Amino acid sequence: MALPRWSRLSIVIAGTAVPFAIADLLGVPRSTITLAPHTARHVVAVMAVLGVASLSAALVRRRMASKATRLAAFLHAAADGVIVLAAAGLLFTPLSFAAGVFMYMAAALGWPLQDATLAAIDRAVGFDWPSVLRALNQRPAVATALADVYHTTGPQIPVVFLFLAFTGRRERLLEYLALIGVTSLFTGAATALVPAVGAHGFFHPVRDAFSHYTAGAGMWHYEELMRLRSGRPFVYDVTRSQGLVTFPSYHAVLAIITSFAVRGVRYVGWPVALLNAAVVVSTIPEGGHYLVDVAAGAAIAMVSILLLRDLVGGEAHSHTAGPAPATTLSDRDPHG
């Protein structure tokens, strides 16, 4: 008997954490990186909180199941959302931790930087990064807007998690998590093979060239990256980790898969897609990415979507009008 799609998605999410975990277990002891003493406690604490939240919500749902009041119905639906969200978090936490350690370990390899090659690829297709940066900066309203939308990428993730969990779109949430996992694998391999500091670090533009962007545009990661590449001992603290990936642009990846997660949702899908189209543009001036970084990120996102569909099949469609109350992760997504 074929496994249901939600089950196959869950297996993909868990499965994408495995290569990262194996690489971490084998690589960290041989690297300059050590884990902060509280790392294990932090991860266990997060998992414990999610487990307690799920059990508490299950008790609330059970108590409310036999009551026929509006308040009971509301609490039952809210408990359903908490259960779905906590279950997703229990899958996501090990993946995000293992992937985060891997990205730091890859940066600590200290392999030759490939910025000159990436900049040359841009120039070969007629894209001059410093000129584009200056041209966009000459339009203050555009530059400020791009700087602002770039920093919505991180907050969009928990918001989408909450939205999908509490509107009964359980398979969509699992699909989103699976895409984060699959794209992280591709991104981890790419950033290990093609290390780079990014366009701001390579071209060193004067502040006047990007005065309408944040002062640290494209350089938030630079000091951390240089410390890792120095060969000196480095203590990895999961509570203070930051994104080190420059090639490919993972902001571009997230912009595409986040839009894909809410595709077709009335009043939500198109606004999110338009916001993330602006995010993709912003990755060049504010994120400090080369054009080839963005193209590679977009390619990873699209290939991952197609690969996931091949692995787990397409989404089940239903003609049910409006959201159905959630019960378990195994329920069919009524929103198609």
C-alpha distance (Angstrom), angle and dihedral (degrees) to the residues before:
residue distance angle dihedral
M1 . . .
A2 3.80 . .
L3 3.78 116.0 .
P4 3.81 116.0 -112.6
R5 3.78 116.0 -101.5
W6 3.82 94.2 -109.1
S7 3.80 89.1 55.9
R8 3.80 92.8 49.1
L9 3.80 90.0 49.5
S10 3.80 90.6 51.2
I11 3.80 90.2 51.5
V12 3.81 90.6 51.3
I13 3.81 91.4 51.2
A14 3.79 92.7 49.5
G15 3.80 90.9 41.2
T16 3.79 94.4 55.2
A17 3.79 89.8 57.7
V18 3.81 92.0 56.4
P19 3.85 99.2 70.6
F20 3.80 90.0 47.5
A21 3.81 91.8 48.6
I22 3.81 92.7 48.7
A23 3.81 92.0 47.7
D24 3.82 90.2 48.4
L25 3.80 93.7 49.1
L26 3.79 92.2 48.9
G27 3.78 98.9 35.9
V28 3.80 108.0 38.5
P29 3.85 95.3 63.6
R30 3.82 88.1 53.5
S31 3.80 94.8 45.4
T32 3.80 134.4 73.9
I33 3.81 89.8 -106.3
T34 3.79 125.4 102.0
L35 3.79 124.9 179.5
A36 3.80 119.0 -115.6
P37 3.84 111.4 -105.5
H38 3.80 93.2 -114.5
T39 3.83 94.0 51.2
A40 3.80 96.7 97.2
R41 3.80 91.6 44.1
H42 3.79 91.1 51.9
V43 3.81 94.4 50.8
V44 3.81 92.3 44.9
A45 3.81 90.8 48.0
V46 3.81 91.7 52.9
M47 3.80 91.2 49.0
A48 3.82 90.7 46.9
V49 3.81 92.8 51.4
L50 3.80 90.4 50.1
G51 3.80 90.8 48.9
V52 3.80 92.9 49.5
A53 3.81 90.8 47.2
S54 3.80 90.6 52.2
L55 3.81 93.9 48.3
S56 3.81 92.3 45.8
A57 3.79 91.5 49.9
A58 3.80 90.3 48.5
L59 3.81 89.9 54.7
V60 3.81 91.2 49.5
R61 3.78 91.1 49.0
R62 3.79 91.3 50.2
R63 3.80 92.2 49.7
M64 3.80 92.4 48.5
A65 3.81 96.5 44.6
S66 3.81 93.9 85.1
K67 3.81 96.3 44.4
A68 3.79 122.0 91.3
T69 3.80 102.0 -159.7
R70 3.79 128.1 113.4
L71 3.79 90.3 -117.7
A72 3.81 90.5 53.3
A73 3.79 91.0 49.5
F74 3.80 90.4 50.1
L75 3.80 93.3 48.6
H76 3.80 90.8 46.0
A77 3.81 91.4 53.1
A78 3.80 91.9 44.7
A79 3.79 90.5 51.0
D80 3.80 89.6 50.9
G81 3.79 89.7 54.4
V82 3.81 92.4 49.3
I83 3.81 91.2 50.3
V84 3.81 92.4 50.9
L85 3.81 92.3 44.7
A86 3.82 93.2 47.8
A87 3.80 92.2 47.9
A88 3.80 89.9 51.3
G89 3.79 89.8 48.5
L90 3.80 91.5 52.2
L91 3.80 88.4 56.2
F92 3.79 95.3 41.8
T93 3.82 100.3 46.8
P94 3.84 98.1 66.2
L95 3.80 90.6 43.1
S96 3.80 94.7 51.0
F97 3.81 92.5 45.6
A98 3.81 95.6 47.8
A99 3.82 92.0 44.6
G100 3.81 91.7 47.9
V101 3.81 93.1 53.0
F102 3.81 90.0 47.6
M103 3.81 93.3 53.1
Y104 3.81 90.4 53.2
M105 3.79 91.4 46.1
A106 3.81 90.7 50.3
A107 3.81 90.5 51.5
A108 3.82 90.4 50.0
L109 3.80 91.1 59.0
G110 3.79 87.3 83.5
W111 3.80 94.8 -149.1
P112 3.84 116.5 168.8
L113 3.79 113.9 -71.3
Q114 3.79 115.3 -112.5
D115 3.81 100.0 -157.1
A116 3.79 93.9 116.1
T117 3.79 90.3 54.8
L118 3.81 93.2 46.6
A119 3.82 91.6 48.8
A120 3.80 89.6 48.4
I121 3.81 90.9 53.5
D122 3.79 89.2 52.5
R123 3.79 91.5 50.6
A124 3.80 91.0 47.4
V125 3.81 90.0 61.7
G126 3.82 91.8 44.5
F127 3.81 98.0 -100.4
D128 3.81 115.4 136.1
W129 3.80 107.8 -170.7
P130 3.83 99.1 -162.8
S131 3.81 91.1 49.7
V132 3.80 92.2 49.5
L133 3.81 90.6 48.6
R134 3.80 92.0 52.7
A135 3.80 93.6 43.8
L136 3.81 92.9 52.8
N137 3.81 91.5 44.5
Q138 3.80 89.5 57.3
R139 3.80 87.3 66.8
P140 3.82 101.1 64.2
A141 3.81 96.7 -174.1
V142 3.80 91.8 50.6
A143 3.80 93.3 44.5
T144 3.81 93.5 48.8
A145 3.80 91.8 47.3
L146 3.81 91.8 49.9
A147 3.80 91.2 49.0
D148 3.80 89.8 52.0
V149 3.80 97.4 46.7
Y150 3.81 92.4 47.8
H151 3.79 89.5 64.8
T152 3.82 93.6 51.7
T153 3.81 91.0 74.7
G154 3.80 96.5 83.8
P155 3.83 95.9 44.6
Q156 3.81 90.9 47.1
I157 3.81 91.1 67.0
P158 3.84 98.8 63.4
V159 3.81 90.2 38.1
V160 3.81 90.7 55.3
F161 3.81 90.1 45.2
L162 3.81 90.1 54.3
F163 3.79 94.0 43.1
L164 3.79 94.7 50.8
A165 3.81 93.9 42.6
F166 3.80 96.5 49.1
T167 3.80 96.8 42.2
G168 3.79 95.4 54.6
R169 3.79 96.4 -106.6
R170 3.78 94.8 133.8
E171 3.80 98.6 151.0
R172 3.79 90.0 48.4
L173 3.81 89.4 54.8
L174 3.80 91.9 49.9
E175 3.80 90.0 46.0
Y176 3.81 89.9 52.3
L177 3.80 91.5 50.1
A178 3.80 91.1 47.1
L179 3.80 90.3 52.1
I180 3.80 90.5 50.5
G181 3.79 87.7 52.7
V182 3.80 96.9 46.9
T183 3.81 94.2 43.7
S184 3.81 89.7 47.7
L185 3.80 90.1 57.2
F186 3.79 92.3 51.9
T187 3.80 91.4 43.2
G188 3.80 93.2 48.7
A189 3.79 91.7 52.8
A190 3.81 92.3 46.2
T191 3.79 96.3 48.1
A192 3.82 91.3 48.0
L193 3.82 91.8 52.0
V194 3.82 96.7 39.1
P195 3.82 108.5 36.7
A196 3.80 115.9 -176.8
V197 3.79 140.7 162.0
G198 3.80 94.3 -139.7
A199 3.78 134.3 -113.9
H200 3.81 97.2 -68.4
G201 3.78 90.9 52.4
F202 3.80 92.5 45.6
F203 3.81 101.1 43.8
H204 3.84 97.7 30.8
P205 3.83 94.9 -152.9
V206 3.79 117.3 -157.8
R207 3.80 115.0 -105.6
D208 3.81 92.0 -109.6
A209 3.82 88.5 64.4
F210 3.82 91.7 63.5
S211 3.80 103.1 19.8
H212 3.81 93.1 137.1
Y213 3.80 92.5 55.6
T214 3.79 126.0 73.4
A215 3.80 115.6 -72.3
G216 3.80 91.9 -117.2
A217 3.79 95.8 45.0
G218 3.78 110.8 159.3
M219 3.81 92.1 -7.7
W220 3.82 105.5 80.8
H221 3.77 90.2 104.0
Y222 3.80 97.9 41.5
E223 3.82 101.1 92.2
E224 3.80 92.4 44.8
L225 3.80 91.3 47.4
M226 3.79 92.6 50.5
R227 3.80 91.2 49.6
L228 3.79 89.9 53.0
R229 3.81 92.7 47.4
S230 3.80 93.1 48.1
G231 3.79 93.0 78.9
R232 3.79 92.7 -125.1
P233 3.84 120.5 130.7
F234 3.80 111.8 -81.6
V235 3.81 128.0 -164.1
Y236 3.80 112.6 -147.0
D237 3.81 112.8 -144.2
V238 3.80 111.9 -170.4
T239 3.82 90.8 -157.8
R240 3.82 91.5 59.2
S241 3.80 102.4 35.0
Q242 3.79 119.8 129.9
G243 3.77 138.5 -170.2
L244 3.80 112.8 -79.4
V245 3.80 99.3 170.9
T246 3.79 115.2 116.2
F247 3.81 100.7 157.0
P248 2.96 112.2 73.6
S249 3.80 108.2 21.7
Y250 3.79 105.2 -116.5
H251 3.79 88.8 -172.2
A252 3.80 86.5 64.5
V253 3.81 89.6 48.2
L254 3.80 92.5 51.0
A255 3.81 92.5 45.1
I256 3.79 90.2 58.5
I257 3.80 100.2 41.0
T258 3.82 92.6 43.3
S259 3.80 90.0 53.9
F260 3.81 88.6 46.3
A261 3.82 90.4 53.0
V262 3.82 92.3 61.8
R263 3.80 98.0 34.2
G264 3.78 114.1 145.2
V265 3.81 94.2 11.4
R266 3.78 107.9 137.3
Y267 3.82 115.3 -113.9
V268 3.81 90.5 0.3
G269 3.80 110.4 56.9
W270 3.80 100.3 63.8
P271 3.84 97.6 40.4
V272 3.82 89.9 51.2
A273 3.81 91.0 46.9
L274 3.82 91.7 51.0
L275 3.80 91.7 46.9
N276 3.78 91.1 51.3
A277 3.79 93.0 46.0
A278 3.80 85.1 61.1
V279 3.82 89.2 46.8
V280 3.81 89.8 56.8
V281 3.82 90.4 53.5
S282 3.81 91.3 45.8
T283 3.79 92.9 56.7
I284 3.81 89.2 77.0
P285 3.84 102.7 54.9
E286 3.82 102.0 21.1
G287 3.79 98.9 28.6
G288 3.79 93.2 41.7
H289 3.79 94.7 -131.4
Y290 3.77 127.7 152.7
L291 3.78 116.6 -123.4
V292 3.80 89.0 -110.2
D293 3.83 89.0 57.0
V294 3.79 89.9 57.4
A295 3.80 92.9 45.4
A296 3.80 90.6 50.4
G297 3.81 91.2 48.6
A298 3.80 91.5 50.4
A299 3.81 90.7 48.5
I300 3.81 91.7 50.7
A301 3.80 91.2 50.1
M302 3.81 94.0 49.5
V303 3.81 94.9 43.5
S304 3.81 90.0 48.4
I305 3.81 91.8 51.8
L306 3.79 91.2 51.0
L307 3.81 92.6 43.9
L308 3.79 92.8 49.9
R309 3.79 91.3 50.3
D310 3.79 88.8 51.3
L311 3.81 91.2 49.8
V312 3.79 100.5 44.6
G313 3.80 105.6 15.4
G314 3.76 130.5 -119.7
E315 3.76 127.6 -52.3
A316 3.79 118.8 -80.5
H317 3.78 112.6 -116.4
S318 3.75 127.7 -145.3
H319 3.78 132.5 -178.5
T320 3.78 92.6 -141.9
A321 3.79 109.8 137.0
G322 3.79 112.0 -128.3
P323 3.78 131.2 -8.2
A324 3.76 120.3 -42.7
P325 3.80 118.6 -142.3
A326 3.78 113.2 -92.2
T327 3.77 120.5 -117.1
T328 3.77 110.7 161.2
L329 3.78 139.0 -12.7
S330 3.78 88.2 -100.5
D331 3.78 95.5 65.9
R332 3.77 118.6 110.2
D333 3.78 115.2 -102.9
P334 3.82 104.1 -111.9
H335 3.78 94.3 -160.1
G336 3.78 101.7 66.9
